[in-house]
Amino acid sequence: MTERIVGIGAGAQAVGGKELATEDMVLNIGPQHPSTHGVLRLRLTLDGERITAAEPIVGYMHRGAEKLFEVRDYRQILVLANRHDWLSAFANELGVVIAVERLLGMEVPVRAVWARTLLAELNRVLSHLMFLGSYPLELGAITPIFYAFRERETVQAVMEEISGGRMHYMFNRVGGLKDDLPAGWLDRAGKAVADVRRRLPDIENLILANEIFLARTKGVGVLDRDTIMQYGVSGPIARASGVDFDLRRDEPYLAYGELPVKVVTRTAGDCHARFEVLLDQVKVSLDLADACLARLRELPPGPINQRLPKVLKVPEGHTYAWTENPLGLNGYYLVSRGEKTPWRMKLRSASFNNIQVLREMMPGHLVADMVAILGSMFFVVGDIDK
Amino acid sequence: MAEVLDLAIRLILIVAAFLVLPLVIGQTEHKVMAHMQSRLGPMYAGGFHGWAQLIADGVKFMQKEDVIPAAADRRIFAIAPAVALVPYLVVLAVIPVGPGLVGADLNVGLFFVLAVMGVGVLGSIMAGWSSGNKFSLLGGMRSAAQLVSYELPLVLATSSVAMAAGTLSLPGIVEAWEWWWLPWQAIGLAVFFIAGLAELRRPPFDMPIAESEIIMGPMTEYTGIRFALFMLAEYAGIVVLSALTTVLFLGGWHGPVLPGPVWTLIKVFALAFIVIWVRVSYPRLREDQLQKLAWVGLVPLALLQLAITGVVRVFTA
């Protein structure tokens, strides 16, 4: 698009005096703002509506999760760990139990492994659907979120049935899952997956190829590969810029090694590519969930967790467990001194790294694009501030 | 005496329409939007399918504290909602709903309508400036930028109709209307309606309000009854836009079987339904994209319509 400056801008250059000089305006987006999904704060410097500088200011929701990990035993840690990214509680729990099981040298029953994989994928669907609804809403399309929430309710019903929770499932335990899957649950989960797959095109047809949506997202907020590498951006955002990296395929955990994980990538790196990646990932996750369901049906009956001692002490050592969370790489660096609490557990959350890159992306865009970019960075404030 | 009474009745009817129609359209929006989004919408207020929801909202707004920010330019801030609302009331006075059924038959009705509607946007700019809030200021700026883009296509499209009818009087235009004007003035109809949506700041052209970007634009700092007046202005705007489109392009009261005023109302509500439908299905444009749409799309189309009208007029005359 060619851009021509007319009016006061062009005149001001010709005059060159101070009379017509304009002053930049500092605009604080947040910490309370409808499109920051919580309390992220962006300090924008504006020339008219054009952004000249952007600084993400984080920490308004800092709860000291890492420090709290050090004074809780391993069962209690799970409760804390599933809270930072409240849209993917199950995936957050996974990293912790994998790290602890690794240090304990504990083998998890095969049914638990498959059930965990299934629930992780359902959780991914839930998280992605949230953003598939909220992103169009930020661009002014008010309908897709209702479709997205209809699908979320469908999946949430089966998650709720097994765990009792709608957000913070707390279904993982060190050594397996809390309970066995209820009778007939696999069929209900299979039906939920089929329903979501059948109705997903509603969202797609409504918004993905809409002219205005394309105009607002194509070529906006382009993120290149180098910047992604420098800032440690991961997950769907990185894959939308052609970074073909997905832990489920490249460093398989749980049962992903036995599953054909299709990694969705795009090369454009703009807001539209990020939205497309998310949409396609939902389809991939639904397929993976189906594969897990099929496997779970075939598995012979057996335990779904390990008996744990009353006081769970993890032997001295350290390990790093990372998982492909819905929003990107989520890693826990666990250091144990052989006590019943970790000596240190470092949390590497996806959104924290992903959001830092905003200062590179924003300048040069308009305030309206700011919302398009911010929404397409798919973050959860709890995941940034921990 | 009879004349005074006649005038009084007309004015009372206009004020009544002005108070009732926007509420009806607002309620329709609640319900239509809800059903398009697989929800129910208001169900409780008033009993039957939440028919009294907007009345309840109005009562609530009236009870709220009317806050004026310390940094605001108080006088401008206070009168801005009125400036936004009153023009639509005035416009309603010259819109004919049936043969002879018009508040005031001005022979320059079209000019009058366009001039008065142009005032409405000032309310938004005034609110944006006087609120002493950066988001409001951005919203006001966007309103002003939007004004530049839709006003010209709006005027060009209406002048095509005036040319076709050979009069500027609104009842005159409806009387001159024939069914084949529909295809003849189709481009003008589309241009007028789209530019009108931009004038009303309705989605997909609601950038001045854009709640996900600049909170509520010029209305950010408004509370209570003043905020309600802004909302009323928006829905009154829908009534006026739909009524004007009906009168100028859809033949007003013309229609078979049913009496004229009923036809006018049917057409108005059909158009209002489209306004709501568009809101449900489209995202929001960006300010510069609207300007591009206006100058690259609407203005040339309106000029083309003007040329077509001129040619047809010359050959049929």
Boltz contact constraints between the chains, C-beta under 6 A:
constraints:
  - contact:
      token1: [A, 27]
      token2: [B, 134]
      max_distance: 6.0
  - contact:
      token1: [A, 34]
      token2: [B, 211]
      max_distance: 6.0
  - contact:
      token1: [A, 34]
      token2: [B, 212]
      max_distance: 6.0
  - contact:
      token1: [A, 35]
      token2: [B, 212]
      max_distance: 6.0
  - contact:
      token1: [A, 138]
      token2: [B, 212]
      max_distance: 6.0
  - contact:
      token1: [A, 139]
      token2: [B, 283]
      max_distance: 6.0
  - contact:
      token1: [A, 140]
      token2: [B, 203]
      max_distance: 6.0
  - contact:
      token1: [A, 140]
      token2: [B, 283]
      max_distance: 6.0
  - contact:
      token1: [A, 140]
      token2: [B, 284]
      max_distance: 6.0
  - contact:
      token1: [A, 141]
      token2: [B, 283]
      max_distance: 6.0
  - contact:
      token1: [A, 143]
      token2: [B, 37]
      max_distance: 6.0
  - contact:
      token1: [A, 143]
      token2: [B, 280]
      max_distance: 6.0
  - contact:
      token1: [A, 146]
      token2: [B, 37]
      max_distance: 6.0
  - contact:
      token1: [A, 212]
      token2: [B, 204]
      max_distance: 6.0
  - contact:
      token1: [A, 212]
      token2: [B, 282]
      max_distance: 6.0
  - contact:
      token1: [A, 212]
      token2: [B, 283]
      max_distance: 6.0
  - contact:
      token1: [A, 212]
      token2: [B, 285]
      max_distance: 6.0
  - contact:
      token1: [A, 213]
      token2: [B, 283]
      max_distance: 6.0
  - contact:
      token1: [A, 215]
      token2: [B, 289]
      max_distance: 6.0
  - contact:
      token1: [A, 367]
      token2: [B, 213]
      max_distance: 6.0
  - contact:
      token1: [A, 368]
      token2: [B, 213]
      max_distance: 6.0
  - contact:
      token1: [A, 368]
      token2: [B, 286]
      max_distance: 6.0
  - contact:
      token1: [A, 371]
      token2: [B, 212]
      max_distance: 6.0
  - contact:
      token1: [A, 371]
      token2: [B, 213]
      max_distance: 6.0
